[in-house]
């Protein structure tokens, strides 16, 4: 069965909300597309930027890709005694990458670009840099 692979490059984030009271913040990202989920490693923080430089692979049959509308990135803060605190999220809508595969393109790439981070109170603070590569007709 033919399918598609979405390769996501999680680069960095800057200007995001710090939830730690003490110490240097450390972040991780949970990327969810359909029923698949990936968790990044903890970030390296240099100055005001959190760095990951990490790739995730989402693989689905083409029939499933046509039903998927978005990929969600939840930025979490590593907490000392808990599972992590919510920092913010970004939703990327896949329509521009996936909608029309009839043009025989086997690879569609979106270079890494900054996307706004939405906080719990529906305001924006900071940006996360993400790139995408969609590979079509993989057996």
N, C-alpha and C positions, 0 to 999 in steps of 0.2 A: 504494500500500500504506500502510495506517495504521501509525503508530508512536507512540513516546513520546520525550519529551525530559526528561532529568534535568539541571536547572541546579543547580550546586553553588556556594555562596558560601563561600570560604575567607577567614575574617576575621583571626584572630590565634592566637598560642600564647603560653603563659606557663609559667614554671617548668620548662622543658625542659632537658635535659642540654647543657651547653656542652662541645664537643669541641675547641675552639681552645685552644692553649697560650698564644698571644699575640694581642692585638688584640680587636676587637669581633666577635662572631659574626654571621654572615649566613646565613640559612636559605632553602631552597626546598623545595617540596613536590611530590612526584610522586603524582598521583591516577590510579588504575587501576580501570576498570570493564569487565569482559569483556575484549575485545581492544583497547580504546581506552585511551589514556594521555595525560595532560596534565601539563605541568611549569609550576609557577608562576614568577613573577619572583622575584628575590632579595628577602628581607624587609628592611624598615626596622626596626631595633631601637631601641625607646625604653624605657629602664629595663629591666625584666625581661620585656617583651613584644616578640614579633616580629610585625610587621604586614604583611598582604598586601592585604586588601580586594579580592580578585580572584574573578572568576566563571569557571567551566568549564562547557561544554555537552557532554553525552553524548547521542547520538541513535542509537536502534536501532528496528527494526521491533518491533511488539508481540510477535511470536512469540519474538524474542530476549530481550525483557525478562522473559518468564516463566521463562527459564532462568538469569537472573542472580541471584545470591544476596547479593552484597556489593560495596562499593566500598572500596578500600584507599588510605590516605593515608600515604606514607612521607616523614618529615621528614628532610632531608639538610642537612648543614652545608657551606657553601662553603669549600673548602680552597684554599690558595694554589697548590699544584702538582699537585693531583689532581682527580678528577671530583667528589669530595665524600664526606663521611663520614656514615655512618648515625647518626641521632640517636634515632629511635623511629618507631613507626607506630600508626595507629588504623584499625580496621576497623568500618565501619558496615554493618549488615545491612539490606538493602532490603525485606525482607518486609512491614513495616508500610506501606511506600509503594506497592509494586507489586502485592501478591498479588491483591487483588480489585478489578478494574476494572469489575465488572458493576453497580456502584451509580451509574453515569452521572456520576460526578464527573469533570470535565475537568482539575481542578487540585488537587493535594495539596501542601501546604506544611508544612515543618518549620522553624520559626524558628531562627535561629542559637543554638546551645547548646554548652556545653563537653563534650568527650569526652576520656577519659583517654588518655595516650600510653604505649604499651607499649615497654619497652626490650628490647635483645637478651637480657638475662638473665631475661626474663619478669617483671620488676617494673615498676611504674608510676611515672612521674615527669612531672609537668606535665600540661597540658591544651591541646587545640587546639579552637578555636571554629569550627564549620561549620554552615551552613544548607543546606536542600534544597528544591527545588521540582520536582515531577514533573508534566509537562503531557502529557495523554493525547489520543489520537486526532488526532495531527498528520499531515497528508497530505504 
